[in-house]
Amino acid sequence: MSIAEQRVVGFILAWKFSFLTLTYKRQEALEQAKAAFTLTVERIKWYYNKKVQSILFKVGNKVLLNLKDYQTMERAL
């Protein structure tokens, strides 16, 4: 094998290694981004659930409705 051929083979191997390294780093960055997104969603859920009270109504309970922003079709026209 000539020196030129050895250089070409060396270049190809270096390029292939570089490409595989970049692919691995990109995959690793994607996994970290997914983990960070999942953690963010969990935090948002936690803060939301901390503020919101869940009220269960039963059949027959009386409730007060605020219809201030409610529009019927007659009023909308």
N, C-alpha and C positions, 0 to 999 in steps of 0.2 A: 504494500500500500504506500502510495507516495505521500509526501508531506502535505500537498494540497488536499488530497483525499482525507488524510487524518484531521486536517483543520476543519473540513466540511463536516465530518462525522462528529468531531468535538463540538462544533457550533450547534449542530442539530441536537446533540445530547444536552447541551447547556440550555438551549431554547426549550426543549421538552421538559427539563427539570424546572425551569423558570415558570413555564405554563402551569405545570402541576402544582407548584408552590402557590401561585396566584389563585388557582382554582380552590385549593384547600383554604387559603386565607379568606376568600370570598364566601365559601361555605361556612366557615367559622364565624364570620361577621354576620351572616344571615341568621345563624342559630342564636347568636347573642342578641340580635335585634328582636327576634321572636320572643326570647325569654324576657327581654325588657318590656315588650308590649304586653305580654301576659301579666307581668308584675304590675304594670300601670293599670290594666283593666281591673285587677284584684283590688288595688288601692282605691280606684274610683268607686267600685262596688261597696267597699267597706265604708267610705265616707258617706255615700248615698244612704246606705242602710242605717248608719249612725243617726242621720238627721230625720229620716222618714219613719213615722210610726204606722204600723199596719193595724188597721181597725177592721174587725170582722163584724159584719151585720148579719142578723138572723131575720127570718121571715117574721114580719109583724113589728119590727123595730121602727120607730119614727125617726126621720132624718130631716134636716133643714137643707133645702137646696137654694143656692144663690144663682139666680137666673139673670143677673145683671148684664152679662155679655151675650146672652142667648138671643138669637134673632129668629123669628118665624118667617115663613115665606112671604106673608103679607107685608111685614115691615121691610123686608129686603127689597121689595119691588118699589 
